[in-house]
Amino acid sequence: MDKQEAEVIEYLEYLQDTIDRAPKVPMSGKVMVDKKECVEIIDDVINCLPDQVKKAKWVMSERERILAEAKREYDSVKEETMLLMRQNIENHDIVKEAKIRAQEILATAKREAKNLRVSARDYADEILTDLDKEMEKKKMELIKSLQVSFEDTAKEIDENLTKACSIVKENIKELRTMD
């Protein structure tokens, strides 16, 4: 587990403790939490995750830069080839050779650009998939924790109401036995 994951877990545990310590609203199964404090904790969790997102964004921008560079190189080679063709129009062999070279360079640039695009996409997909899995895992842990908390609260309310009903029944019984 890396530092970021540990921080996220720490923040989520703190959020859970905050909810567990929150005052209960009678007969509703709900608790009152400090919205500002919970929002700050959630912001802290969000701030721990962006490194992976930043990496994916960097990969995407790097891909765009490489593609732009390949396009510039392609345009430059194309322009050079056109100039060369114009200069050597009388010499047919040189023009043919320049076209072949330009096509080779273009094909190489396209292959490299495609490879980079595929690699960047795969890397970004992997990072985002890992991030999605981690967020899903944390969400399920938080939901499970909240369910346990809610179940405990409901059980406590049920026990309190059962006791209160017993007392009321005893009072009714006592009232009926009075003459």
C-alpha angles and dihedrals in degrees: 000000000000128000094264093052090049090051092049091050090047092052092047091049089050089051089050091050090049090054092044091052094045117113114260123239107230117250095357105084088231135116132213114237132183102256093202092053093047092047090050091052091049090048089052090052091049091049090055093055104052096083090078090043090048089052091053091048090049090052090051093048090045089052090052091048092050092047091050090048091050090049091050090049090048091049091047093049091045091051091046090050092051091050091048091049092052093048094049102034091128092056104066096186093058091050091051091048092049091050091050091048092047091050091049092050091046092048091049092048091049092049092049092046091049092048091049092047092050092045092048092048092048092048093047090047091051093049093046092045090052090047091049092050092049093048090048090050092049091046091053092047091051092047091049091049091049091048091053090048092048092047091051091049092048090049091050092050091048091052092048092049091047090053091047091050090050091052091048090049090050090050091050091049090049091049092051093051093053115100 
